[in-house]
Amino acid sequence: MTHKLSRRDLLKMAATSAAAATAGLMPTIRIFAAPPRQDSVTLRFQENADSYGAVVEAFKAKFPNINIEFVEVSGVDHAEVASKILAQLAAGQPVDIGYAATEATQLYAGEGLALPLTQRALDDKDELAEYFADVSPTLVEGMMYEGDLYQLPRDFNAAHIYFNKTLLAEAGLEVPSEEWTKDDFTEYARALTGLGENKDSFGFGWTNRLWGSWTPWFFVNDTNLLTEERAPGGEAIWSTFYADEPLAEGRGGGWRWPTPQANNPSMVEALEYVVSLTTEGLTPAVEIGGGSTLDGFFVSNKLGMTIAGGFWGGALVNAGMEKGSFDVQFWPRWKSQRHQFGTGGAWILNGSGSEDAAWEFVKFNTATDVMLMIPWMASASTTPVRRSMNTAEYWGQTGIENWNVFYDALDKRSDTGPIPAPVFSIEMTNIYTRFTSLATSGELAPKDALDGMQAELEALYARNG
């Protein structure tokens, strides 16, 4: 296997990951044994039997010579999971099929670990034409790097605002229209604070991570953590699968983030705003965590609004919240109403020797009926990438009335873009969350925190050329 990342670098990453694991900071991995080999191909797949058992059984009925060995990787967020996958690679135990969300797509592609899929998709265009026709080009572009496609999107989540309708009713409010503003949001946050039997609710809550977090606030303030541009290339995908799709016009070969701009005035203004929500007592303490961190607050009617994508709909019902007791809306407008998203899908290890078998499995997973074999996909605990799956019946499982905003973030808002995640996204995320914590805790003023963030990001860029 040839790739840009030297074995020395991988071993260095592995050592770092091992130290983090010893400190209790890294996810654990469990490997589920596959059937004994009998002149067959065995693929190590970064998933678990609970989620993908039915899919694998259906696949084996079609491809009996391909065995799947589950490699379960769990972690607080995608950056931690990617660190563990890199540590396994360094230890000589790579996965043949991995899963990456936007946070790690360019990491695997840029280091040469992920197999480019453009030519394979074109060779199998008759099989895949229906899939691409059902998937927004915004998501497909998010799975590209430097002109090549590296993943077929499986699910995605754009950042929206969830509302606790019990607290809305107590405050005498309704779910706002899709054209609401930042000033409207502030008034909602104030009105939804201090409610309930103990007068202890918070108007808004968020967690410190890359997706979600305060990232949507700088998107709607017309800026980004890193500067943006489109890489050239991708024409073969766009002309083959999206020739008559207006939303595909102007697309390129993936996103680039050439330079950091963490401390530009609009970034400072956005962070000052979210810190002011904490200072005013409208937001609980901001902690590092994933999408489930604030479940308890919201389910127990202690939180009026929070950031989430479609994944939270089914999750809230599974946590015991009554269907229809919550709803969702677009992010409020500030200088713009640009939304951010993250998407994810399988990637194939480059140079494993099992690429052909892995490609058959990746293609198999693009079918609607196969996607619905995944329990959390079937229960509306994520946003399917297929438009045809986003229906009143599908989202009716959650009782969400404004379910259309999930896919409309792509189809009605052409400026929606991916969260910034370059090849060195793990290090970038650590810098981002660390200085965010210093600002939200009051240890540093927002401007000072972002000056520190900018300095470390500039050093990170310099180290990575």
N, C-alpha and C positions, 0 to 999 in steps of 0.2 A: 504494500500500500504506500503510495507516494502522496505526500501533502506538505503544505508549508510549515506545519508545526513540527519541529524536531522532536526526537524521542527525549532529548534532554529537557526540552520545555514541557513535554507531557509528564515526565517524571517529577519535574518541579511542581506542576499543577497537582499531581497525585499526592505529593508530600504535603502541600498546602491543604488539600482536601482532607487528608488523613488527620492532620492536626485539628482541623475544624470539626471533624467527626468526633475526635476524642473530647473536644470541648462541648459536645452535645449540640453543635450548630448545624450539622449536615444531616440529610435524610438517610434512611436506611434502605438497603436493597435486599429483596428476597427473590431467589431464583426457583422457579417451579420446573421440575424435571419434565422433559418431553419423552415420548415413547422411544424405545431403543431404535437405533438406526438399522434399517434393512434396505440397503441400496437406495437410500433416500437422502434428501436434503433437509438439514435442520437449520432453522432460522431463529436467532435470539431476538425476541421482540420486546421492546420497552413498554410493556403493559402488564395487566394482571388477568387472571382467569375469571374473576368476578365480572369484570367489564367486557372481556373479549372471548370468553369461553364459547358462547354460542356462535360468534363469528368464525372462530377457528374451526369449530366442528363443521360448519357449513362450507368453509373453504376446503377442508380436507376431503369432503365428499366430492368435490370437483377436482382437487389435486391431491390424491392420496399419497403421493411420494414426497410431499412437502410437510415436514413436521415443524411445529412452532413451540419454542421454549420461551416461556414467559419470564421476563426480567422486570420485576416491579420496582420502580423508583419513586419514592415519596419525598416531599419537601415543602417548605413554607411557600416557595415561589419557584418560577422557572429557572432563575439564575442558580439556585442551589442544586436543582436537578441536573442542570447542564454541567456543573462542577463535578458531580458524582459520575456522570457519564464519561467525562474526560479522564477522571481518575481510573475508571475501568479500562479505558483505552490504553492508558499508560501501563496498566498492569497486565495487558495482553488478553483482556476479556471484553472485547468490544461487542456492542449490539449490532446485529445485521440490519434491523429496522428500528429506528428511534422515533420519538415524537418530539417535535419542537414547536413551541409557540413563537410569535414574533420576537420575543426576547432573545431567542437563541438561533433563529433561522440563519442569520448572516454569520454567526459564530461557526456553525458547522460547515456552511458553504465556503466561507472565506478561508478556512483552514484546510480546505480540500478534503474534509472528512465525508461530506455528503456528496452523493452522486448527482450530476446534472441530469435532469429528466426531460429537457426540451425535445431532443431527438426521439426519445422513446414515446413521448406524447404524440409527436407528429406521425411516427410510424403506426401508432394505434389510434389514429384520429377517428376512424369509423366507430370504434368502441367508446371513445371518450367524448364525442361530439355532443351527446345529450347531456352529459355531466357539465361540461363547460358552459353550455347554453343556459344552464340552471344556476350558475354561480357567477356572482358579480365580478367583473374584471378588477375592481378595487382590491379584492381579496387575492386574486391570482397575482397581481403585480406585487403584493406584499410578500409573496412566497418566492420572488425572484431575487437574484443577486448578480450584478454585473452582466446582465443580458441573458442569463439562463434561469430556467425554472427549476427549483429544487424540491418543492413539496406540492402535493395536491391538497388544497385546503379541506379540512374536515369540519371544523366548527370555528366560530368567531364570537367576539363580544366587543361591541362598542360601548363607550362609557355613557350611561344615562343616569338620571336621578330617579330613585325609588322613593315612593311616598307611603307612609303609614297612614291609612285612611281613618283609623280610630282617632289618632291625634289630629288629623285634619278636621274631622267632624267636631272635636272638642274646641278647636280654635276657630270654628266657623268658616273654614276654608274648603275649597275644592281643588282637585288636581288642575294646575294651570294649563293654559293653552300652549301649543308648541312654540309660540312666538314670545314667551315670557323672557324677562331680562335678568341680569345680575342684580339690579336693584330690587326686583320682585323677589328674587331668591333670598336676599338679605332680610326682607320683611317676613317672608315665610319662616326663615330660620329663627327669627326673634319670636314670632307668634307661636312656634311649636316648641319653644323652650319653657321649662317650668310647668308642664302639664301633668296630668295623672293624679292619682290619689295622693301621692307623696310630693307632688309638684317637682319632680326630679328628672323630667325628660330633657333631652338635648334636641336642638333643632336640626343638627346636621352632624354626621360622623364620617370620617375617612381614615384609611390606613396608609402607612408609609411604604410604598412600593413603586415600581415603575409604571405598570398599567394602573389606571385609576389614580389614586393618590391626589396630588394637586396638579398632576399633568393636564387634566381637562381644563383647568383654569388658565394655564398659559396658552393652550391651544385657542381658547375663545378670546384671549387677549392678543391674538394675532402674532404669536411668536412660538418658539420651540427651544428646547434645551440645546439642541445642535442645529446648525444651519442645514438646509435641505436642498437636494437636487436629485434629478432622475438620472440614472445610468443609461447609456445608450443600449440599444438592442431590444430583444423581445419581439421584433416584428413578425417572426414566423408564428408565434403564438397568437398575436393579435389578428393577423390576416387569415389564419386558418380557422380559429374558433370564434372570433369576435368581429368579423368583417362588417357586419351591419349593425353593430352595437354602438350607439352614440357615446355611452359611458367609457368606451375603450379608446376614444380619440385622445391623442396626446400622451398615451401611456408609453413607458419606456421599459428598460430592462431591470427594474428594481430601484430601490431608494438608496441614496448616498447621504451621509451626514458629514460633510467635509471638515467642519470646525466647531468647537464648542462656543456657546454664547450664553453661558449660565447667568451672567451678571448684567445682561443688557437691561435698559430701563423697564421694558415691559415684563421681563421675568421678575425683576425686583417688585414691581407693582403687584403682580399676581401673588407672589409669596407674602407680601405685606398684607394683602387682603385675606388670605386663608389664615394667617397667624392672628389677624384681628378677630376672626371668628372664635378662636380659642381664648384670646384675651377678654373678649366680651362674655365668655361663658356659654357660647352657643354650641360649642363642640367639646366632646370629651377628650381626654388625653390621646394624642395621636401615637399609635404604636406601629411597629413593623409587623406586617402580617398579610395574609391572603384574603380571599373573598369571604371566608367564613368567620373572620375575626369579630365582626360586629353583629353576627346572627342573633346572639342572645339579647343584645340591646333592642334590636328591631322587633323581634318576636314578642318580647315582654312589654312592648309599647313604651320603651324608654328612649326611642330615637325616631324623629320625625322624617328625616330624609338622609339618604346615603348614596354613594356611588356604586353602581353595579351594572352588569350586562344581563343578558337573558339567563345566564347561569344561575342567578339568584332566584328566579321565579320558582322553578321546581324545588330548589334547595329550601326555600322558605316553607313551602307546603310540606316537604319531608320533615322539617323541624317543628311542625305542628301548627303553623299559622293557617288560619282559615282562608280558603280560596276567596278571592275578591276583596280581601281586607287590605290589599296593597295595590298600588298601580305605579306607572312609570311614565316619564316624559323625556323629551330631548333635553340636552344640557342647555341652560339659559344663555341667552345672547349677551355678550359684552361688546367688544369691538367687532367681533364676528360671532358666528355660531358654528365654528368648525369643530367637528367631532374627531376623536381619536379612537382607534380600534387596535385589537390584537387578534391574530388568527393563528391557526395551528394545523399541523398535519404530519404525516409520516415522512421521514427521510430515510434514504437507503445508504448504507455504508459503502463508500467508494473503495474498490479494490478488495472486497471481501471474497470474491469468487462465487458468490451466490446472488448476484445482482438480478439475474433473470427471474429466479424464483421469487425474490423479494418484490420485484416489479409486478408480478402477477398478483401478489397479496395486496399491494398498494392499490392497484386498479380495482380489485374485488371490493375494496372498502369504499369505493365511490358510489355504489348503488344505494338507492334510497332504502330498500328493504334490508340491506346489510347494516346501514347506519342505525336503523331502528331496532336492531338486535342488541345494541349497546344500551344497557339499562338507563344510564343517566342521560343519554341522548333521547331515548323514548319518553322520558319523564319530564321533558322541557327543562332540563338542568344545564342547558347551554343553548347557544343560537346556532341552528344548522346553517351550513353554507348554502344549501339549496333553497332557492326562493320557494319552490313548490312545497317544501316542508313547513314553511312559516305560514300557518293557517290558523283560522279561528278555532278549529278543532284541536290542533296541536297546543296552542297557548291557552285554550280553554281549561287545560289541566291545572293551570295556576290561577285562573280567574282574572288575569290581567286584561283590562279593557283596551289599553293603548298598545297592545302587543305589536302593532304595525310599525312602531318607531324603531324596533330592533333592525329590521332590514331596510327601512326607509333611511336610516343613517347612511346607507350605501347608495340607495337608488334615488333618493330625493336630495342628497347633499353631496355633490360631486367633489367637494374639497376635503371630504373625510380622509384622514391619513393615518398611517401606522405610528405607533409609539416609536421614538428614536431608539434603535438598537443595532449599533455597528458590530463589527467582528469582535471587538473587545467589550461586549455588552456586560459581561459579568463584573469586570472591574469598574466600568462606568456606573452600573447600578449601585454598587457598593458605595461609591463616592456620592452619588445622588441621594441615597437614603440616609447616609451618615450626616451630611450637612443639612438635609431637611430636618432631621431629628434635633440638631443643634439650634435650628431656628424655632421649631415648634415648642421646644422645651424652655425657650427663653435664654439659653446659654449664649446665643449670638443674635444680634439684630439680623433681620432678613438680608439686608445689603451685605453685611460682613460675612454671613454664611454663604451667600452666592459668590462673593469675591473669593472665598476659600475654595468653593466648589470649582470655580473657573480655573483657578491656579492649578488644582490637581488634575482637572480634565485636560488642560493644556500640556501638562507633563505626561499624561497618559497618551495623548495624541503624538507627542514627540517620541516616546518610547516605541510607538507602533508605526512610525513613519508616516 
